Amino acid sequence: MGGSEILMKTLSSVASNVIGGVISGGATSPSNNLVAERKAREEEQRQEEAEERRRERDKVMEARDLEKRRKAEAITKSTLGNGAAGLTNSPEVGVSKLKTKLGE
């Protein structure tokens, strides 16, 4: 009968824990903690996703700004933007061509 005494003590201990947990609210506390943790993780994930979207948006804006600057520089460096001053190479003029142009 030693085994039945241990079984009775175990059952009474489980029953008292369940009853005590229900009375004190301890039985629902772990599930509340899990819900709170899940909500906290979801909120943290939302914040991380928002931060990632902000970083991506900043990268796109920076790329657009760089493209605008590059195009603006290309316009100012072009021969159309500077007139004849935009020519960087000296004109190739041969002696024979000059003589024919000048009539000699």
C-alpha positions in Angstrom: 0.0 0.0 0.0 3.0 2.3 -0.1 2.4 3.0 -3.7 -1.2 4.1 -3.2 0.0 6.5 -0.5 2.4 8.2 -2.8 -0.3 8.3 -5.5 -2.7 10.0 -3.1 -0.1 12.5 -2.0 0.7 13.3 -5.6 -2.9 13.7 -6.5 -3.6 15.9 -3.5 -0.6 18.1 -4.3 -1.7 18.5 -7.9 -5.3 19.3 -6.9 -4.1 21.8 -4.3 -1.8 23.5 -6.9 -4.6 23.7 -9.4 -7.1 25.0 -6.9 -4.6 27.5 -5.5 -3.6 28.6 -9.0 -7.2 29.2 -10.0 -7.9 31.2 -6.9 -4.7 33.3 -7.1 -4.9 33.7 -10.9 -1.7 31.9 -11.3 -3.1 29.4 -13.8 -3.8 32.1 -16.4 -0.7 34.1 -15.7 1.7 32.0 -17.9 -0.7 32.3 -20.8 -1.0 36.0 -20.2 2.8 36.2 -20.2 2.9 34.3 -23.5 0.4 36.7 -25.1 2.3 39.7 -23.8 5.6 38.3 -25.2 4.0 37.5 -28.5 2.6 41.1 -28.8 6.0 42.5 -27.8 7.8 40.4 -30.5 5.2 41.5 -33.1 5.6 45.1 -32.2 9.4 44.8 -32.3 9.1 43.2 -35.7 6.8 45.9 -37.0 9.3 48.5 -35.8 12.2 46.7 -37.5 10.2 46.5 -40.8 9.3 50.2 -40.6 13.0 51.0 -40.0 14.0 48.9 -43.0 11.4 50.6 -45.2 12.8 54.0 -44.1 16.3 52.9 -44.9 15.2 51.7 -48.3 13.3 55.0 -49.0 16.4 57.0 -47.9 18.6 54.9 -50.3 16.2 55.6 -53.2 16.0 59.3 -52.5 19.8 59.5 -52.3 20.2 57.7 -55.6 17.7 60.1 -57.2 19.6 63.1 -55.9 22.9 61.7 -57.2 21.3 61.1 -60.6 20.0 64.6 -60.7 23.4 66.0 -59.8 25.1 63.8 -62.4 22.7 65.0 -65.1 23.1 68.6 -64.0 26.9 68.3 -64.3 26.6 66.6 -67.7 24.5 69.6 -68.9 27.0 72.2 -67.7 30.0 70.3 -69.1 28.4 69.8 -72.6 29.3 71.9 -75.5 25.8 73.1 -75.9 25.8 74.4 -72.3 29.1 76.2 -72.7 29.1 77.1 -76.4 32.4 76.9 -78.1 34.2 77.0 -74.7 32.9 73.5 -74.2 35.2 72.1 -76.8 38.0 70.3 -75.0 40.1 69.2 -78.0 41.9 71.6 -80.2 40.6 71.6 -83.8 42.6 69.5 -86.2 43.9 71.9 -88.9 46.3 70.8 -91.6 48.5 73.3 -93.4 47.0 72.3 -96.8 43.4 72.8 -95.6 44.2 76.3 -94.3 45.8 77.3 -97.5 42.8 76.2 -99.5 40.4 78.0 -97.2 42.5 81.2 -97.3 42.9 81.0 -101.0 46.7 80.4 -101.3 
